């Protein structure tokens, strides 16, 4: 799979595409939005009866997501399930608590256009995402939101969801893909990243740990997000509360551990994902404490003993897996993730591997913290 190298869509074409969705009013502006690696996202402003109302228009990367219909069906089912729960709870602002899809004028969930597969959402006002956590309160709020998202879907039937990217978190397959890329070395880059290759090879023993737990039934499959990096959680501008978990393209059956681990990977790191001053990259204990506290307050109501046992380890494993993916993409010629400079994916890989080392050094402390937290009642601040 590769990141789409399609040409950018001209503004006039985007306007024509926007007209196919069930929007009221006149389109005032449409501009690129966000820093996503995969899809192309635009912010639209519509004049509705003299008042500006904003929407998100997004072109789905069909080189990565080969079946847009399956992706959109998954999202529709999951968001409808959450919306029903919010309504039953009497939530005063449900359209801010889960994504709301805007259908096409002909009733379809997405638009199949010569320029790509497009979908539209309500823009969630008064909240934003962060590429880098700034406070322990943000880390705790994001973790609480991720746990709540999983909790809301704990009773969702797994057979109603399609695997939008099969084996997405199959770390053994990721490792073998890395090994093939290293052996083939199509771009002649292997020598430039010899230390990273040796780092990966030295940690092969960890890649099957959670897979074995899943295969044995010890670790239950649940509905999971599978891409819970920090900037996929919107935090309220006024209260700092985690309002909505977004970017649901990879919602499918999986292990909750991957969601927890990915949040740790991004929210405990003091730098951006592509930091080049590696001495700055390390796990911050205060952020991990906040994540554990926030996650346990909502997810603690359903986690099994086995899931709790592997929470701390999951941060190390998912960080290693993402590092492998960046390293593989670099070796293959930067064909999956969007890059913005030479060596960008290698820089990203180095940051991940540096974080793996930090998690390794702190492993005993992390496991003890999780165990002590799990001895309290969910939501108990003690």
C-alpha positions in Angstrom: 0.0 0.0 0.0 1.2 3.5 -0.7 0.2 7.0 0.0 -1.7 8.5 -2.9 0.5 10.6 -5.2 -2.6 12.0 -6.9 -2.5 15.6 -7.9 -4.0 18.1 -5.5 -7.7 19.0 -6.2 -8.2 22.5 -7.6 -10.4 24.8 -5.5 -13.0 25.1 -8.2 -13.3 21.3 -8.3 -13.5 21.1 -4.5 -16.4 23.6 -4.7 -18.2 21.3 -7.2 -17.5 18.3 -4.9 -18.9 20.2 -1.9 -22.1 20.9 -3.7 -22.8 17.2 -3.8 -23.2 17.1 -0.1 -26.4 18.0 1.9 -25.2 21.4 3.0 -27.5 24.5 3.4 -26.2 27.9 2.4 -23.5 29.3 0.3 -19.9 28.1 0.3 -17.6 31.0 1.5 -14.3 29.3 1.7 -12.5 26.0 1.4 -8.9 25.6 2.6 -6.5 22.7 3.4 -6.7 21.7 7.1 -4.6 19.7 9.5 -1.3 17.7 9.3 -2.5 14.2 8.6 -0.1 11.6 7.0 -2.7 9.8 4.9 -5.9 11.6 3.8 -6.4 15.1 2.4 -8.5 17.3 4.6 -10.2 20.6 4.0 -12.1 23.1 6.2 -15.2 24.5 4.6 -17.1 27.6 5.7 -20.7 27.9 4.7 -22.9 31.0 5.1 -26.1 29.8 6.6 -28.7 32.5 6.9 -26.0 35.1 7.6 -24.0 33.0 10.0 -20.8 31.1 9.2 -21.0 27.3 9.8 -18.0 25.1 9.3 -17.7 21.5 8.0 -14.8 19.1 7.3 -14.4 17.8 3.7 -12.0 14.9 3.3 -10.6 12.9 0.5 -10.0 9.4 1.6 -6.8 7.8 0.5 -7.9 4.8 -1.5 -4.4 3.5 -1.9 -4.5 2.8 1.8 -8.2 2.2 2.3 -9.1 0.1 -0.7 -12.8 -0.1 0.2 -14.3 3.3 1.0 -17.7 1.7 1.3 -16.4 -0.6 4.1 -14.7 2.3 5.9 -17.8 4.5 5.8 -20.1 1.7 6.8 -17.9 1.0 9.9 -17.9 4.7 10.8 -21.7 5.0 10.3 -22.4 2.0 12.5 -20.0 3.0 15.3 -21.0 6.7 15.4 -24.7 5.8 15.4 -24.1 3.4 18.3 -22.4 6.1 20.3 -25.0 8.7 19.4 -27.8 6.4 20.7 -25.9 6.0 24.0 -25.4 9.7 24.3 -29.1 10.3 23.7 -30.0 7.7 26.3 -27.7 9.5 28.8 -29.4 12.8 28.0 -26.1 14.3 26.8 -26.7 18.0 26.0 -24.3 18.3 23.1 -24.1 14.9 21.3 -23.0 16.3 18.0 -19.7 17.4 19.7 -19.2 14.0 21.4 -19.0 11.8 18.3 -18.4 12.5 14.6 -21.6 13.4 12.6 -21.5 12.4 9.0 -23.1 14.7 6.4 -24.7 12.6 3.6 -24.6 13.4 -0.1 -27.7 14.9 -1.7 -28.6 11.6 -3.1 -28.4 9.9 0.3 -25.1 8.2 0.0 -22.6 8.3 2.8 -19.7 9.3 0.6 -19.0 10.6 -2.9 -17.3 8.5 -5.5 -15.7 11.2 -7.7 -13.1 11.1 -10.5 -10.9 13.1 -8.1 -11.3 10.5 -5.3 -13.6 9.3 -2.5 -14.9 12.2 -0.5 -16.9 12.4 2.8 -18.1 15.3 4.9 -18.5 15.8 8.7 -19.8 18.5 10.9 -16.9 20.6 12.3 -16.7 20.3 16.1 -16.5 23.8 17.3 -14.8 25.0 20.5 -12.3 22.1 20.6 -9.0 21.3 19.0 -6.3 18.7 18.8 -2.6 18.8 19.8 0.4 17.3 18.1 2.3 17.5 21.4 0.9 17.3 24.9 1.5 20.5 26.9 0.1 19.6 30.4 -0.7 16.6 32.5 -4.3 17.7 32.4 -4.4 17.3 28.6 -2.8 13.8 28.9 -5.3 12.7 31.5 -8.3 14.1 29.5 -7.2 12.4 26.3 -6.8 9.1 28.0 -10.2 9.4 29.7 -11.7 10.1 26.3 -10.0 7.0 24.7 -11.2 4.8 27.6 -14.7 6.2 27.3 -14.7 5.6 23.5 -13.8 1.9 24.1 -16.4 1.7 26.9 -19.2 3.0 24.7 -18.4 0.3 22.2 -17.8 -2.6 24.5 -21.2 -4.1 23.6 -20.9 -3.5 19.9 -21.1 -6.7 17.8 -17.7 -7.4 16.3 -19.2 -9.1 13.3 -20.8 -5.8 12.1 -17.4 -4.3 11.4 -15.0 -5.0 8.5 -11.2 -4.9 8.9 -10.5 -1.8 6.8 -6.7 -2.6 6.8 -6.3 -6.3 7.5 -3.5 -7.2 10.1 -3.0 -3.5 10.8 -1.4 -4.2 14.2 0.0 -7.6 13.4 3.5 -6.8 14.7 5.0 -10.1 13.3 3.8 -9.2 9.8 5.2 -5.6 10.3 8.5 -7.1 11.3 8.6 -9.5 8.3 7.8 -6.5 6.0 10.7 -4.7 7.5 13.0 -7.6 7.0 11.9 -7.9 3.3 12.5 -4.2 2.7 16.0 -4.5 4.3 16.9 -7.5 2.2 15.7 -5.9 -1.1 17.0 -2.5 -0.3 15.4 -1.0 -3.4 16.6 2.5 -2.8 20.1 1.6 -1.5 19.4 3.1 1.9 20.1 0.2 4.2 23.7 1.3 5.0 22.4 4.8 6.1 20.3 3.2 8.7 22.4 0.3 9.9 22.0 1.2 13.7 18.2 1.3 13.3 18.2 -2.0 11.5 20.3 -3.6 14.2 18.0 -2.0 16.9 15.0 -3.6 15.3 16.6 -7.0 14.8 17.6 -7.1 18.5 14.0 -6.7 19.6 12.3 -9.4 17.5 11.5 -11.3 20.7 8.7 -8.9 21.7 6.8 -8.8 18.4 4.6 -11.9 19.1 3.8 -11.3 22.8 0.3 -9.7 22.4 -0.4 -11.8 19.2 0.0 -15.0 21.3 -2.3 -13.6 24.0 -4.9 -12.8 21.4 -4.6 -16.2 19.7 -5.0 -18.1 22.9 -8.1 -16.1 23.9 -6.4 -14.6 27.0 -6.7 -11.1 25.4 -10.2 -10.4 24.1 -10.9 -8.8 20.8 -13.0 -5.7 21.1 -14.0 -2.7 18.9 -10.9 -0.5 19.0 -9.8 2.7 17.3 -6.3 1.4 16.3 -4.8 4.9 15.8 -5.2 6.7 19.1 -2.3 9.1 18.8 -2.8 12.3 20.8 -4.0 14.4 17.8 -7.0 12.1 17.3 -8.6 13.3 20.5 -10.3 16.7 20.5 -10.0 18.7 23.8 -12.5 21.3 24.8 -11.1 24.9 24.5 -12.9 26.0 27.7 -12.7 23.0 30.0 -9.9 21.0 28.6 -12.1 17.9 28.6 -11.7 15.2 26.0 -14.7 15.9 23.8 -14.5 13.6 20.8 -12.2 10.8 19.4 -11.8 11.4 15.7 -10.3 9.8 12.6 -12.3 6.6 12.7 -11.0 5.0 9.5 -9.3 2.2 11.3 -12.2 1.4 13.8 -12.4 -2.4 13.7 -11.9 -5.5 15.9 -8.6 -5.4 17.8 -6.9 -5.2 21.2 -7.6 -2.2 23.5 -3.9 -2.5 24.4 -2.9 -1.0 21.0 -5.1 2.1 21.7 -3.6 2.6 25.1 -0.1 2.1 23.9 -0.4 4.5 21.0 -1.6 7.2 23.3 1.4 6.6 25.6 3.7 6.7 22.5 2.5 10.2 21.5 1.4 11.8 24.8 4.4 10.9 27.0 6.9 12.2 24.4 8.1 15.8 25.0 8.9 16.4 21.3 7.2 16.2 17.9 7.2 12.9 16.0 10.1 14.0 13.7 12.4 15.6 16.3 16.1 15.5 15.2 17.6 16.4 18.5 17.3 12.9 19.9 18.7 13.8 23.3 15.4 15.6 23.9 13.3 12.4 23.3 12.3 10.4 26.4 9.2 9.2 28.2 7.9 11.6 30.8 6.8 9.8 33.9 4.3 12.5 34.9 2.5 12.1 31.6 2.3 8.4 31.9 0.9 8.7 35.3 -1.8 11.1 33.9 -2.6 8.7 31.1 -3.0 5.7 33.4 -5.2 7.7 35.8 -7.4 9.0 33.0 -7.7 5.7 31.1 -8.5 3.7 34.3 -11.3 6.1 35.2 -13.3 5.0 32.2 -11.8 1.8 30.9 -11.4 0.3 34.3 -15.0 -0.8 34.3 -14.4 -3.5 31.6 -10.7 -4.3 31.4 -9.8 -7.9 32.2 -6.9 -8.9 34.4 -4.8 -10.0 31.4 -5.4 -6.7 29.6 -4.3 -4.8 32.8 -1.2 -7.0 33.0 0.0 -5.9 29.5 -0.9 -2.2 29.6 2.6 -1.0 30.4 4.2 -3.3 27.8 1.8 -2.1 25.1 3.4 1.3 25.1 6.8 -0.2 24.2 5.4 -2.6 21.7 3.2 -0.2 19.7 6.1 2.4 19.7 8.4 -0.3 18.3 5.8 -1.3 15.7 5.4 2.3 14.5 9.2 2.7 14.4 9.3 -0.4 12.2 6.7 1.0 9.9 8.7 4.3 9.5 11.9 2.4 8.9 10.3 0.1 6.4 8.8 3.0 4.5 12.2 4.7 4.4 13.9 1.6 3.0 11.1 1.2 0.4 11.4 4.8 -0.8 8.8 6.7 1.3 5.7 5.2 -0.4 3.3 5.1 2.5 3.6 8.1 4.8 3.6 11.6 3.5 7.1 13.1 3.9 8.2 16.8 3.8 12.0 16.5 3.6 14.7 14.0 2.7 15.1 11.4 5.5 11.9 12.4 7.1 10.7 8.8 7.8 14.2 7.9 9.1 14.0 10.8 11.6 10.5 9.5 12.6 11.9 6.0 13.1 14.7 7.3 15.3 12.3 9.1 17.6 10.2 6.0 18.0 13.2 3.8 18.8 14.5 6.4 21.3 11.1 6.2 23.0 11.3 2.4 23.0 14.6 2.6 24.9 13.0 5.0 27.4 10.0 2.7 27.9 12.5 -0.2 28.5 14.3 1.7 31.1 11.1 2.6 32.9 9.4 -0.8 32.5 9.4 -1.9 36.1 8.1 1.5 37.3 5.4 1.6 34.7 4.2 -1.9 35.6 4.1 -1.1 39.3 2.1 2.1 38.6 -0.5 0.3 36.5 -0.8 -2.4 39.2 -1.3 0.1 42.0 -3.9 2.1 39.9 -5.8 -1.1 39.1 -6.1 -1.8 42.8 -8.4 1.3 43.1 -12.0 1.6 41.9 -12.4 3.1 38.4 -12.8 6.8 38.7 -11.2 6.8 42.2 -8.6 9.6 42.2 -6.5 8.0 45.0 
